[in-house]
């Protein structure tokens, strides 16, 4: 049955025009950095953000904007105690915190629809003065061996003296946006909150007098207030505000931007305009709320003029709350259909909030690098060593899924690939659009490199774009009943360009062994893999090589799909088979040239020294597990449809016996006639799994750790010229500053690589079948098929967010407050998780790739091992979608 949200998504553009596209932190970003030395955090700080106008975007609390962020609506507030108006979330910078940049606020994304016809979030605002100085000074004074100092640690929430500021948006029409702010006083005494819904224009006029937009008060309105907005591109809009409280006007300009805050907090009467006009305006309402009670403020942003006598009815009449209630029911209908009835109530709540966080984290991202370089006084054609100086072609003016709206308010290439998989559960159109974006001419470098992230577009992220593209294509095909091969072909040709960039740039000596640098795995290695090695020489990276093996497999999958319409793609398919074969041979080369260590039964990075010798860096980490990810099963139908492909592959191996000798066998007993490409044979697979599923090594109660616990008692040490380089297991924050204080792959559980392990295990299961079993956990005596192992890892990951018998969710690390009445149903999806107790760490709202938790429970609730053997991997896509194909 088609529900209202599905109809909106079918007519997506008008409904998507307005959404939660406002960043939660624009200050401290590269775009706003105009310092000579590239000190983004120091050039424009949180303190300065109040009064300095941004050039490239805006930030706010619970914000909404149009898709080019010309007009913005967000919540500002003051508790009567703070030294400043609360207009944006506060956090410490990398230099201020013992564990790096981190938002020091508590806010939760509770609900959202893909069209943004309904959105809901909750912000917990203390009634005591916000402890800005305490948070900075205490975090600065703590060392890396101490936990970071959080807002709860300051005591500011003691006695439940805080407000729950609940913000709901609902759309009566694509351009008619209702916003209801419900403020709950959770404290034991009456409390006052000054609430200021604020409307402003992003500063695009750059100080010139031409084409300025304007806001002004509409006269003659009784019992309410109306702000009219006029913009040369956006047209006219009206913000209707309930009540007769005053409107305050200023300009979104340097030195004036903080005028409303100075007027409200400091009583500076000259800080706002007397003309009731400007480019920034706020509706100032003072709420006196009894203990345990709540108060409501309603505003409405619309493109239709409202007669003065009808304004109150549009706000206070029953129709306002009915629209919000109706949209909320439509959200329930949508998720009831998407999530189905296969899940428990706990799982449904977890999945819905995970998806809500992803939908709230879509942001407007504007960045014209050529103009930015010119503003720095650089020639865009010869920019020198300035950050992103060789990316002058990049022009961004888009809505993008961000890893975290505060800590990472810019896109990251490999994060975004994982995001699209989770988005596919609710919004396949947006998922496809996001994959298109980074391959478009405006983003993809002319040399074929995909931009990594704003901090340094030229860094190298793992090449997972093809993996996500094929997976999203198959999900779309399962949903629609047919594949969008035009979309797939367009992506394939651009991905081929990126593949060539990898082959030409990241294989130093042409041996089909790849480097790539840190590849997202900060702090996991002995050395900084993105910098020159202290030994000289270079690293052959087990993970870099595994990523490229997986890339080959994904490109082969896409080429075979496209060959159903055009046999010319068979030649491309053969090319990727041969690429994979050469990589497999290089990985399994004998003696010291091999990354495989026969004694340990594990893959390691290989340090190649200037004198021609090589040393394995024997760190048991995710680097050595990632070769498992490069395992893909190909359906028996390939042999039937393309016998010449199989024949040509066998001829290739016949011509190259050295490759055949190192190439694992390709036929397996699980699904008759299937072909499985992998970097290992059955013997090596069992040895790797023996370590991965050992609870004293990789298998945590909450997923697969990024570093083996073996290194807690046995740190790896490597001496270079009298300097010792050391890697030890640290289940929480890193004890190394190699990549900054917020980076840690030395023990915690990370969702993206766990997702790849689960995918690989399912492919291996289809290849090997039910006869292949392993102990899980290792040494337990419990035998599982690889399907059951994948399900076990999925269950452990989901356990992070499930309440235990004591009502506490492991992701909160045992903190009592999160089991309290007004906290227990609110979930944070952190960047990574403590390897032993599951506590959430890093960026607290990195819902992006942690949002993958929305995929696993759906999958294992809807498909069994025998069904997977019968249907092949295509059954997974149908299981995740679980809807009748759309006509």
Secondary structure by P-SEA (a helix, b strand, c coil): cccaaaaaaaacccccccccccccccccccccccccccccccccccccccccccccccccccccccccccbbbbbbbbcccccccccbbbbbccccccccccccbbbbbccccccccbbbbbbbbbccccaaaaaaaaaaacccccccccccccccccccccccbbbbbbbccccbbbbbbbbbccccbbbbbbcccccccccccccccccccccccccccccbbbbbbbbccccbbbbbbccccbbbbbcccccccaaaaaaaccccccccccccccccccbbbbbbcccccbbbbbbbbbcccccccccccccccaaaaaaaaaaaaaaaaaaaaaacccccaaaaaaaaaaaaaaaaabbbbbbaaaaaaaaacccccccccccccccccbbbbcccccccccccccccaaaaaaaaaaaccccaaaaaaaaaaaaccccccccccccccccccccccccaaaaaaaaaaaaaaaaacccaaaaaaaaaaaaaaaaaaaaacccccccccccccccccccccccccccccccccccccaaaaaaaaaaaaaaaaaaaaaacccccaaaaaaaaaaaaaaaaaaaacccccccccccccbbbbbbbccccbbbbccccccccccccccbbbbccccccccaaaaaaaaaaaaacaaaaaacccccccccccbbbbccccaaaaaaaaaaaaccccccccccccccccccccbbbbbbccccccbbbbbccccccccccccccccbbbbcaaaaaaaaaaaaaaaaccccbbbbccccccccccaaaaaaaaaaaaacccccccccccccccccccccccccccccccccccccccccccccccccccccccccaaaaaacccaaaaaaccaaaaaaaaacccccc
